[in-house]
Every structure is written in C-alpha cells, then in structure tokens.
Amino acid sequence: MELKVVCLLTLLGVLFVEPGFGQRGDIDMNEWLKDKVEFIKKLEEKFKEVEGRQNDFDALETKLNATVDEVTRQKAEMDKLRKENEGLQTRLNATEEEVDKLKQNSAKGGPQIAFSASLANFGEIYKGPCTDKALIFKRVFSNTGNGYDPNTGIFTAPVNGLYFLSFSTYGYNTHVMGAILMKNGVSQISTCDSPSTDGSDSSSNAVVLQLDGGDKVYMELWDNGRVFDNMNGHTTFSGFLVFPA
C-alpha cells in the first residue's frame, strides 16, 4: 500500500511538471486528462496485481516456514529413532554373543543332566502319614547323568550350576496334601492343602536353585500329610541342569 501511494504521488508530480503542461494551444486538455486518468487506472490495476502476488508470496512463505518446521521436527524424530535403534542393535549383538557362547559350550560337550520320576511304579500308592516323611519316586522316566537315586528319592547334583526343579502332588481331603522340596535338609518351596470337604486336591510348584556338586535335593511330606499316586503319574519329581555356574 505504501508503494502504491508513493508511486501515485510521483506520477502526479510528473504530470504537473510535464513540459508544455497548461499550453492549451498545443494539446486538448480534456483528451490529455482522459489519457492520464486511463493511465492511472491501468497503473492502479497493476498495483492491485502486484499486491495480490505479494499476498500469494506471503502465503507461500508461511507454508514454506511451516514445511521447514515439520521437516525439522521429523528430523529430530528420526534422530531419536536412530538412537533407539542403535541401542536395540547393541542389545541384540550382546544377546547374539551370549547365544554363541551357549552354542560353543554345548558343542564342547557340556554336562547333560536331567531326571523325572513319579511316586508309583505299579498299582496305587498312598504315602503317609508316617515317621519317615521322605518321598521315594520309584517310576523313573529319565535320569540323564544319573543324578537321581530311585532307592532313596534323592537327587545329588553332579556339578555346580543352576538347576530347574519341579514337582506335583495329588491327594484326598482326609489329610494334609502337599510336599516340601528340601535342599541339604533345608526347606526351599512347597505345596500344601489342608483337609477339606472337596474330594481331592492337586498342586505343583517349581524353582531354579544354585546347587554345588554334591548338594542333595529331595521331597518330604508335611506332618500328618498324605499323597496319592498310580500309573497315571499324579505325584512327580523332575529337574534338569540349566547351565553350569
């Protein structure tokens, strides 16, 4: 708008100082004014066109600035994702290294230790209540490494390491049902259901224990406890070496 005013004022100044202005004998004043008015109108149209283009330019500049802001934001987001991916890649590489180590240990023939057994090796058996509360699992499903003794019910750790141990128990409502996992005479985990009106109960439990070579793990009944088993294998004792340590 300021440019338009300046230009108009300049034009008027030119008109009033134009050589020969006011000499009626030289020109027709009406024609001269008509030409100048027409010229001013065209000039105003040009100014409007320039103003419209300026508005378009301003709008385009606003869009461009918004685009720049969006690109900047997306770049920051990409940088954040790249850093997160680098962290994930580092963790993945560490995991792959651990897997490779485990594979190498396995290829070197690391100790293979596992056992699984159930209480009854024929017919049916009710164990307890009794003074000798140790449970002897007679029916051996597997005993790799010969760590489990079916004559005593004791698993003796052949090597130092982390061992996964689990057991299940089944019994009826006339006595306390459940058992205790013992390590070197000390209780570790257990299952327990008190006498109740329901017909029978079953339960299970599991744990990962650090065992040294020679440590003994076995199962015991609760005081006044009783469990049941038959060839369906309701009451069981199992374990295996996770890895030497």
Disulfide bonds with the S-S distance in Angstrom:
none
